């Protein structure tokens, strides 16, 4: 008896209506905002993630599924989608197209995490990337798109949190101050935070351990150390969100978990206490394209967890349209009738009508019971 590996799940037929509903809403919103679909390989050169995501992140250090293929190349199953889209942007010369280039994807990702509600080792995301524009107008548009997408699903009581973590000009000073603050509290930090203190101090702000949270609440805020261009950019974003009438809260603890983020970061979470937190999150990554070998290229994007969206749709009892099912059942008695049934089934299917035909010599009563169990309203005998 075999079971699905821990941290994975089968998406059964009765679940497909939720996934189809989300995908159709996502594709429609992408069309409205001018995004085109892209599909990347399920695995990439490991260096794409160690360089792009960051060697000091939990993803690279603890969570990636990495192996050598038969050609002795180090390969990694994608832990996230942005680095792959940026690699494709460079590889296929998208920098020569009108900017920003707007792309979206649906993709499975893989991280070796502790499975819990809404978190799997194989998980799926709907993501969008807008590459080639630095203006805060685009930040506001991307956030508006993500907000309208979740509203189109019918999800209620969601909260938008934003923050700015600065740029390479102003962030080093903030990190120095932050490191000094946490060093003074090193005896109160959890083991993971002590390890991150020298390698990735920004990640301490994202610690979920209760013992660290009081210390984090009193930590210096990144928005107090922004350079003038970053401060102006963040103020413009807040002004644009006001124009769009999107409610938001500035959360100084919000940093996201990947090294490539800069300036704007944001998350949308359900309001319900103790629910699995982030449904959708993203931010600006102005240095990632350059990090991967391209010219300095600003960019911003987001990703939404499919499993978490399904979980919240169910939690809020939001009805979704059923997947279209066959409309007619054909019952038959005798071999000659079965031959005619096969012909009729083929004709209707070629005309676009969903049909199920009895496939064995059951009694008429058994065939009608089958039609009833399949919830097909019309039977042709």
Secondary structure by P-SEA (a helix, b strand, c coil): ccccccccccccccaaaaaaaaaaaaaaaaaaabbbbbbbcccccaaaaaaaacccccccccccccccccccbbbbcccccaaaaaaaaaaaccccccccbbbbbcbbbbbbcccccccccbbbbbcccccccccaaaaaaaaaaaaaaaaaacccbbbbbbbbccccccaaaaaaaaaaaaaaacccccaaaaaacccccccccccccccaaaaaaacccccccccaaaaaaaaaaaaaaaaacbbbbbbccccccccccccccbbbbbcccccccccccccccccccccccccccccccccccaaaaaaaaaaacccccccccccbbbbbccaaaaaaaaaaaaaaaaabbbbbcccccccaaaaaaaaaaaccccccc
